[in-house]
Amino acid sequence: MNRFNGILDIDTTSPDKKYMKNYYCMKIAFRFIALIILLSACSQTQEQLKYNVLFIAVDDLRPQLNCYGYKYIHSPNLDRLAARGLLFNRMYCQQAVCSPSRTSLLTGYRPESVGVTDLNTHFRINKPEVVTLPQHFKNNGYYTRSFGKIYHPGLDDPLSWSDSSWWSRFPDKYNYQDPEIDAQMRKSFDKFYANFQMISGNMTEGEKLEAMRKKPRGPSWAAPDVPDTMLADGECASEVVRMINKIKDRPFFIAAGFRKPHLPFVAPKRYYDLYPKGSVLLADNDYFPANAPAIAGTNWDELRKYSDIPKEGPVSEEKAYELTRAYYACVSFIDAQIGKLLDELERLNLSKKTIVIVWGDHGWHLLEHSLWCKHTNYEIATRVPMIISVPGMQSTGRTTNALTEFVDIYPSLSELCGLPLPDHLEGTSFVPLMEAPERLWKKAAFSLYPRVLPEFGDITGRAVRTERYRFVEWANKDSSFYQTELYDHDIDPDENFNIAGEPDNDDLVKQLTQTLHAGWKEALPDDHAINKAMD
């Protein structure tokens, strides 16, 4: 017996057994070669995941940035990202409020398809098996993790992430970094929470979320003289930098969710100093659109929750200036945090293999149409900023005016990273626009917003945005309530005049009604429509 016997358990001293020895040795050799091939294939698979993804969400950010033409806004870091990426000038969210908008983007479903049009419903109630965008990357070998607000608070999705989501130690709505304000807020909240504990025992999770939204609020803005890291978004940026350093040698999908410029508008004083008092201008269309139905507007209850805002009626001109300046300061604060992430990618030499995408979850009224906050179907609420930078892209520093939608982000990132596209997606990859930003694209983009009127019940406002027009149809299920809006962007880009009721526009209204009812499948780019038909 020789040294092979322990492994092969055969007698190799007999001539008749030498063939068996060679056979088993070859068998081991082939198995070893197969293992090497398998390991090589695994290594190649990792190499094929050639791009990391830094996925940056900004709450309530409207496309009012220097790189979008607003030269008075200090956004140098988003500007430099736009200079090395592609800026989307007509990107639209599917619904102008946090959870439905984010859910639509992250699942690839439109709000009515996924059954999420409010702030209480988790998408897995209606779509328990759906594979989300970050989950898709996780399933294909990426490390995925969430920092800050990606899903709406209270509606996170553990299946999307490789590790538990990170949240700041600072309660966002109760961290003014002002001892007097913070002490009063803690006292008010402790009283509220004690009462909540007594009444919440028989509540559903949705009812609990709704009740918690009624918790006391402080002032609408503050400018503490503190370091960035003493506020939630500054801490978030630091944590993302730390995580990128920790996982820099493996494929990652890191989602960084910044809370500002969401209310309350709290940012360090130095960002307020970028906008001296008296330098800020108010919206010049601070009136409701002519002939628009009342249901198209809101009472901006989100803002009215704050202690310095009247419960009814308009804010004073002085307060309007304060709010606008505070919003701008928060935009610049977040721009600085994004800059820290871009700097770290460059320092680690990761910019050459990392896709960076920045998006705001919906727009925000700053007194346009006499409104504040989001919650409408107007252009100012549904149009969003979106910038993407891909290593080696040819269209750097350019802008596309093509109509695109949040549901397009899921298939686009998947295609850019070489991942297969799930069958359920209701968007279209915009990768062809990155190669030719001026090419013909979608015929329309779609948004909606639900309302309730006691005498008519649930009403949905469905909007379609074409190259020239925005058309909105407000209706309940039996159409006993039916009102429309039509805005011509060629002559009325600010949507100040509803022309749906003008007799000369009857045929146009019929045409746009057909476009709206035909839906997104009929609005695809021509080549995609052909492919869809073949499928």
N, C-alpha and C positions, 0 to 999 in steps of 0.2 A: 504494500500500500504506500502511496506517496502523498504529497501535500494536497493533491486534489481530492483525495478520498473523503476528507471531512466535508467537502462541499458537495461533491457529486455522488458520494456513497457508492462507488463502483470499483471493481478490481481492475486497475489499469496495467497489471503486470502480465496479463494474458494477451497474446497477439490478437485473439478474437475480440478483446475488449478495447484495443487501441482506437478502433473506429468510433466506439462509443465515447471514448475520452475526447477525441477531436470534435465529435458532434456536440457534446455538452459545452466544450470550451467555445466553440463557434456560437452556440446558443447564448452563452453568457456575453460573448462579445457583441452579438447582435442586439441583445437587450441593453447593453451599455451604450451602444451607438444610438439606439432608439431613445434612450434617456437623454443623451446629449442633444439629439434633434429636438426632443420635446422641450428641454430647457432653452435651447436656442430659439424655438418658436415662441416660448413665453417671453424671452428677452425681446424678440422682434415685436411681439404684441405691445410690450411696454413702450418700445421705441415708436410704434405707430401712434401712440397717444402723444403726439408731438407737441400739442399745445396745452398748457395750463389755462385755467380760466379764472380771472378775477372779476367777480360779478358784483357790481356796485349799485345798490338801490338807494335812492334819495327820496325821502317822504315829502310830498306836497311841492316838489320842485317843478316850476313852470319853465318853459324855454326862454327865459329872460336872462341870458348870459352874454358876456362880451362876444363870444364866438358865434352867437346867434344874431349879432348886430347891435346889441345894446351896450354901447361903448362906456356907459357910466357904471356898469356893473363890474366889480373887481372879481374876476374868476380866472386868474392866470393859469391855474393847473388844469382846469377843464379846457381852457383855450389851447394849452400845449398838447393835451390829449387829442383834441380836434385836429391840430396841425399834423399829427402823425396817424390820424384815423379818418373815418368817414362820419360826417354829421348828417343825421336824418332830420330834415326840416319839417316833414309832415308825417310824423309817427303819432298814432292815436291809441289811447287805452280803450278797453272795451266797456268800462264803466268808471265814472269819475268819483270813486271812493275807495279807500284803502284795500280792504279784504277782497272784494270781487275783482278789482284790478289785478292785484298780486296773484290771486288764485288762478285767474285766467292765464296770466303770463307763465306761471310755474307749472300748470297742468297741461297747457296747450289747448284747453277747451274754452269756448266762449261762455259767458256767464250763465245763460239759460241752459246750455248743454250740461254744464257741471252742477247746475242747481244752486249757485251761490250768487245772490244779488243783495245780501245784507251783511252785517258785521258779526253775526252770531253763528252762522252755519259753517261747519267744517266740511270741506269737499269730500272727505272719505265717507260721510254719511250717504251721499248719493253715488259716489264713484269709489268704492272701497279698494278696487284693484288697480286704479290708475297709477301709472309710473310717472312721477313728476320729473321735471327737468333735472334737478340735482340728483334725484334717485337714479335716473337714467345714466348719469355720469358715474355714480357710485357703482352701479351694476356692471359698468364697463371698465372697472379698474382704477377709478379716480378716488382720491381722498376728498370727501365733501364735508364742509362744516359751515354753519351759519353763525354770524356775529351781528348782534343787534337786530333791527327790525327787517326781516325778510318776509316771512309770513306775518299776518296780523297777530298782535299779542293775544295770547290765549288760544290761538289756533295753529300752533306750530305742528310740524309733521315729522316725527322722529324717523320714519322710514326714508326720509330724504337725505339723512345725514349719517356720516360714518361715526361721528361722536356727538354728544349732546350739544345743543345750541348754547352759545355764550350770550349772557345778558349783563348789562352794566350793573354795578352796585348802586348807581345813582338812579332813583326813581325819576323818570324823565319829566313828568308834569309837576314834580314836587321838589325840584332841585334848582332853586334860584340863586344859590350861593350868596344869599342875603340873610344874615342871622334873624332879623326881625320877621321877614316874610316866611322863611323856612320854619321858624318856631310856630307861627300862627297856622301854617299849613299842616304841620304835624298834629297840632291840637285839634284842628277841624277834621282831619282825616281819622284820627283815633276815635273821635265821637261818631263819625259816620260809620266806621268799620264795626264798632261795637253794636250799633243798631242793625247793620247788615247781618252780623252773625245771628242775631235774634230772629230775623225774618226770612233768612235764606234757606232754612232747613228743607222746605218742600218745593223749592224752586228747581226748574230744569237748568242745565248748564247755560242754555241760551238766555234764560231769564236772569241768571246770575250775572252774565256778561253785560246785559242791558242795564241791570241795577247798578253795577259798578261804574257805568259811564255817567252816572248822576253824582259821582263823588265831588266834593267841593274843589273849586279851582281858585288859584291866586290871580295876580295880574296877568295881562296878556303878553307882557314883554319885560325883559330886564337885561341890564348890561353890566354884570359883575366884573370887577377887575381881577380876574383869576386866570391861571394857566388853562390851556385847552383841556388838559386831562382831568380837570375838576368838574367837567360836564360829561354826560354819557357818551356823546359822539367823539370827544377827544380820547376818552378811555377806549372806545371801540377801535379807533385807528391804531392805538398802541398795541392792543391785543391782536389785531390782524397782522401787524408788522411782526410781532413775536411769533405768530403761527406760521407765517410764510418762511421765517428763518428755520423753524422746526421741521417743516416738511418740504423744504426746497429741492430735495433730491428725488421726489416722487411726484407723479402726476396729481395735480390738485384742482379742485373746483371750490374756491373760497368765496363765500357770499358775505359781503360787508353791507350792512343795512344802517344807514344814517337817519336819525329821527328828525333833524331840522332840515328845512325850515317849517316843520310842523309846529303848531301852537303848543305851549307858549313860546314866544320868540325870545329865547334866552341864549345869548352868545357873549363871549368875552368882550369887554369894552373896546379893545383895539379894533375889532371888526365894525363896531358902530362908528368909530372914528374915521373909517373910510368913507362915510356918508355924512358929512357935516350937516347940522341942522340948517334948514333953508335951501339945501341943494337938491332935495328930493321933490319930484313932480308927481302929482296925482293923475290918475287916469282921466282922459278928457271925454270919455263916454260914461260918465257917472249917472246914467239914467237908464231905465228899463227900455228894451227895444220897442220901437213903435209897433203897435198892432200885435204884439206878442201875447199869447195866452198867459194868464197869471200862473198856471201850473208849471210853466217853464222856469220860474224863479224859485227862490228859497227865502226863508227867514234867517238864514245863516246862524242856526241854533248852536253850532259848534263854537263859534266865537262868543256868542252871548253867555256862555257858561262862565266866562272869566269875570273877575270881580270889578274890573274897570270898564266894562262894556254894558250899555243899556239893554234891558230885557226886551224892549220894543223900540222901534224907530231907528233912524240913522245914527251913526256915530258923529261926533263933532268933527269939524275940519281939522282941528288940532290932533285929535285922536287918529284920524285917517292918515295924517302925515307920520305920526308916531309908528303906526302899524306898518306902513309901507317901508319906512326906514329900517324898522326892526326886521322885517322880512328880508330885505337886502343884506343886512348884517349877518343874518343866519346863513344866507346863501354863500357869502364869502367865508364864513366859518367852516362850512362843509367843504368848500373848495380847498381850503387849507388842509383839511384832513385827507382828502383824496390825494393831494400833493404828497403827503407823507407816504402813502402807499405806492405811488408812482416812483418816488425817490428810492424806496427800498427795493423795488423790482430792478431798477437800474443799478443800484449798488451791488446787488447779488447777481447781476448779469442775467436776470430772468426775463427782461423785457423782450429778448429775442425769441422766447418760446412761450410767451403768455399773452393770451387774448385778454384785453381789458374792455369791458362794456359797462357803461354808466347809463342809468335810466331813472327818470322821475316817475312815480307811480300814477300821477295824474296832474293836471294843471291846478290853478288856484286863482280865484277872483280877488283882485286887489282894487275893489270899488268899481270895476268894469260892470256895466249894466246895473249899477247901484248895489251890487252884491259883494259878499266876502265868502271865502272858503271855496269848496268844490261843489259837488252834489247837483250839477246841471249837465245838460247835453250841449252846452255851447262850446265853441272852438276853444275858448280860454280855459275851459275845464277838461276837455278831452284830448287836446293836443299836448304832447309831452316831449321833453328833451330826450334824445338818445344819441350816444356817440359810441362807436366801436373801433378799436384798433387791433389789427391782426398782424403779427410779424410778417414782413415781406410783402404786404399788400401794396398794390400799384396805385390805388386811388387816394393816397394820403393827402390830407389837407383839402379835401373836396366835400361838397354838399350834394345830397340827393333830395330832390323835391318829389320823389315818388311817394304815393300813398302807401303807407305801411302800418302794421298793427302790432300790438303786444303779442298776440298769438303767433307772430312770425319769428319771435326770438328763439323759441324752443327748437324748431327745425333748423334754424340758421346756425346756432351754436353746435348742434349735433353734426350738421354737415361739415362745418369748419374743422371739427375734431375727428372726423372720419367715423362717426358713430351711426348705426342704422337708425332710421326714422320709425318711431312707433306708428301703428296704423291709425290711432285715434286723433291725431293732430288736426286742428282746424285752422292752421295758419300755413303760410308759404315761406319757404326759405328765401331770404333776401340776398343770398350769396351772389347771384348774378348782378345785383346792383353794386356790389363791391368791385366788380370787374368793369361795369359800365354804368356809372351812377345816373346817367341821363336817359337810359333806355326806357321804353314803354313798360308800364307795370300795371298794378291793379287798377281796376276801373272805379273802385269805391272802398271806403273803410266804414266800419259799423260800430256804433256804440249804443248803449241804452241807459236809462235811469228809471227806477220804479218810484211811484208816488201812491198815496192813499188819500182818497176823498170820501168822507163818511157817506155821502149820498150816492156815490158811484162805486165804491169799493176799490180794489186794486187797479191801478192804472200804470201802464208802462209807456214811457217815452222812448221810441226807437229812432235813432238818427242814422242817416247815411251821408257820408261826406264824399263827394265826387271831385273831379278836378276843379270845377267851378262853383258848385253849390253845396250848401248844407240844408238837408230836408229832414224835418222831425215830425213824427206822427205820434200823438198822444191818444191812447185808446184803452178802454177796459175790454173785457172778454166779449161782451155782446155789442160793443160799439155804441152803447147808449151815451157814452162820453167819447167824443172824437174831435180833436183840434190839431191843427197843423202849423208848422213854421217853415219858412223858406227864406234863405239868405243867399244873395248873389255876391260871391267873393271878388268878382271882377270889379264891381262898383261899390261894394260895401264890405270890405275885409274885416271890419270890426263887428259885423252882425248887429247893426243898429236898427235895421228896418225889415220887419217881417212882411214879405210880399206874397205870401201864400194865398191871400184872399183877393188879390187883384185879378179881374176877369181875363186880362191878357196872358196870365200865367196858368190858366186851366190845363192846357195841354202839357206844360212843363211839370205841373204838379202830378198829373196822371203818370207821366213817364217816370218821375222820381219815385212815385209810390210803387210802381212796378219793380224798379230797381231795388227798393227797400225790401219788398216782399219776396223777390227772387233770392235775396240773401247772398252770403259770401261766396258760395260755390259758383255763382254766375258772374262774380266780379274778379275772378282770378286773372292773372296775366294770360295772354292767349296760348302760349306754349304749355303753361301749367294746366289750363283748361283742357287742352287736347290730351295731356297725360292722364288727367283725372277721368276723362271719358273712357280712355283705354283701360284704366283700372277697373 
